[in-house]
Amino acid sequence: MATTGPSCVVLRQLAATLAYRAAKVLRDPPPEFGSQEVESRPDGARDVNSTATPARSGS
């Protein structure tokens, strides 16, 4: 199996981009980013309420 073909180059670029963006997000997060409140429901499921601003859809 060749490791320098076009598909391998694309996968390598994709992996590098994802790693870069993940590291960028984790670098210096705001203090409130990690705070969460977990509430138990009667059926045993848990709701997680994050204090982070939700992403907007549309616009």
C-alpha positions, -999 to +999 in steps of 0.1 A: +000+000+000+015+033-010+017+060+017+022+090-006-008+087-029-033+115-032-058+100-008-031+096+018-020+132+014-056+144+019-061+122+050-028+135+064-039+171+058-073+164+074-057+149+105-033+178+108-061+204+104-082+186+130-053+184+155-045+221+150-081+232+155-086+209+186-054+223+201-065+259+193-098+253+211-082+238+242-056+265+245-065+292+271-103+285+274-123+311+294-127+302+331-165+295+328-159+271+299-156+240+321-184+247+346-214+224+343-244+215+363-257+180+361-293+174+370-308+139+375-342+132+361-366+106+375-360+082+347-323+081+356-311+101+326-290+132+333-292+166+317-260+186+314-264+224+315-233+240+303-226+277+310-209+281+277-227+302+250-245+278+227-238+281+190-263+300+169-279+284+139-289+304+109-279+340+103 
